[in-house]
Amino acid sequence: MKALLTLLLLTLGLGVSAQHQHKTDPASTKSSSDTTMKMDHSKMDHSKMQSMQMDDMPMMTSQFSRSLPMNRDGSGTSWQPDESPINAYMIHGKKWMTMIHGNIFFRYNNQDLFNGGSRGKYKFDAPNWLMGMTQRKVGEHGLFSINTMFSLDAFLVGNGGYPLLYQTGESYKGNKLVDKQHPHDLFSELSVAYTQQLSKASDLYFSFGYPGEPALGPPVFMHRLSAMSNPDAPLSHHYADATHITFGVATLGFRVDNFKIEGSTFKGREPDEFRYGFDPMKFDSYSVRLSYNPSRQWALQVSNGWIHSPEEIEPQQNVKRFTASAIHTKMLSDDSYVSTTLVYGQNHYSDNGKTLPSALLESTLQLSKTAIYGKYEFVRKDADELDLEDHHTGYNPNYNINAFTLGINRTLGQFIKNTDLRAGVQGTLNVSPSALNYLYGSAPVGLEVYLRISPSIMKMNMKSKHHDMMMDM
């Protein structure tokens, strides 16, 4: 825990130092055709801008286009709405521009508050992640970027994961992780990308990660604005966005205006239980994704993946994964917004021929210092997925699972500059299938109380239309 706080403090120190250097370095404030976002100074609150030390700063573009705003970047190469605000620290150099952001929850997590069943556990832990992105322009039309993501989950959560009723996916010490969310690897992303601008309306890019994220699914839950206040992974994580940590992935993408088509080859096997190292690299799986942002407030995607042997404990099983999602984000003021995500995901399993679906609806209303958020989940899991199958009889029924979550948090203050400290609480009502009442009870209730530390929203009042925000290349 001390190590992560130290890393966050060092990160903040770098950000503040770079911002101070930019304020006193004339070379960093000059007007240039490389400045990618115009700021509407007539509408800005200059007192707030001064507190953020961001007046006249050149802004980062998307990691994969010199013509798109950085706000569009989700995890990996995915898209989110252009109107998405950014919680991050910015570091501006003469050639490189860097953004660092992250999240850590210090929490008490009880998955069966009233002890209605035997599978709900409680734990004190601290789910967390820290991400850095840096980029520089190459010549007149090129863009080179580096992305990193780290997590101390294995240390602050444990290799066995944290309690989460009905969650499944991955294994530990030869057993399936059931009713637990697995921790993420220390090295969750180390990737590089090069983009060649073909015109103002089109780009061609290549990305390589070890580890990285293929073109499959929506932005992963921890990077979605609609889910960022919730410490838990969705129950449908392994139906939609679990491939975000893949030890070996190469992606080729092509953008025309607000459409993008991309394909990836990657390692299908999910990370092993040794969370501090690197798994062997393979390229045995494939995916394709089509993305479309019809306006500044919407991001749509549909994708399909052919995943080879994702689970170490069931090596003969292959999965075909289909996902579709819609994200809507609307800014209400410079520090208030509403963001909603709808995700459908399904897995088709090669060993038994089953297709198991899931649906997720999540939303966050951020009103200055107070966030109110909720989530509804439906997921169909069979007895084998829940480690209940009777292998002697082959009895493997399906179970429909529903879960409702409602939470609230409030900013207590900034204990260091541009870093929010929030206190929050959330409750979850799980509706158990009647056949599983003997294990879970009929409606187990989960409760979580937490402190959350994350960067503040960067307050940049920019013009409403995307193309008005761009200067000529």
Number of C-alpha atoms within 10 A of each C-alpha: 14 7 9 16 12 11 13 22 15 12 18 23 15 16 21 19 14 17 21 15 15 21 17 10 13 9 11 17 16 12 11 11 10 17 20 22 23 18 20 14 14 8 10 16 13 14 9 15 16 10 12 19 16 20 17 17 20 21 19 24 25 21 29 31 25 27 24 24 22 24 19 22 22 20 21 24 25 25 24 30 25 24 23 24 22 17 21 22 26 25 22 22 17 11 10 14 19 22 20 23 21 21 22 23 22 19 20 17 25 22 26 26 18 13 15 17 18 12 20 24 19 17 14 15 20 26 24 26 21 21 18 20 18 20 23 19 18 13 8 10 16 19 22 21 21 20 22 19 22 18 25 24 23 22 16 19 21 17 19 16 22 26 24 25 24 23 22 22 22 24 23 16 10 10 10 20 22 21 21 24 24 26 23 24 25 20 20 27 26 20 22 21 21 21 24 21 21 14 14 15 15 18 22 20 22 20 24 22 25 22 26 30 33 35 33 33 31 35 25 22 22 20 17 21 28 27 24 16 25 27 22 17 18 25 27 26 19 19 27 33 23 18 26 23 26 24 27 23 27 23 24 20 21 18 21 15 15 14 16 20 17 23 21 23 23 30 28 25 25 22 25 15 20 13 21 15 12 16 18 11 15 15 16 16 22 23 22 22 24 21 23 21 21 13 14 19 17 22 24 23 25 20 23 22 26 21 24 22 20 21 20 18 15 13 11 12 16 21 23 19 25 23 24 22 22 20 25 23 25 19 15 13 12 17 16 17 21 20 24 22 24 19 24 22 26 23 22 18 16 15 11 9 9 12 15 19 21 24 22 21 19 24 25 25 21 24 15 15 14 17 20 18 24 22 22 18 19 20 23 18 22 17 14 16 18 19 14 12 15 11 9 6 7 9 12 18 11 15 18 16 17 20 22 17 19 18 20 21 22 20 18 13 14 15 10 12 15 21 20 21 18 22 20 21 17 21 20 23 18 23 19 21 16 14 11 12 16 13 14 23 23 17 20 23 23 22 18 22 20 22 19 24 22 22 22 20 19 19 19 20 17 18 16 12 12 16 13 13 17 21 14 10 15
